[in-house]
Amino acid sequence: MPSLNGQVYINGQWTEGTGTPFQSTNPATGSTLWAGHYAGAEQLSGAISAASSAFADWQRRTVEERYRII
């Protein structure tokens, strides 16, 4: 679960990932463009829990309400 800013977004909050590090490199020069960490196991579990909780409300909304939110 990487992001462009090297952080992960879980339950409405940006936080540093605690998992495996990763980086994106420029293929032409080999220079690092950005780096960060994937979400750790505990963070991933929290993200799944937050998504499950949010889905209960989301599934009760009409299509029109969903479009407005998106």
Buried (B, 14 or more C-beta within 10 A) or exposed (E): BBBEEBBBEBEEEEEEBBBEEEEEEEEEEEEEEEEBBBBBEEBBEBBEEBEEEEEEEEEEEEEEEEEEEE
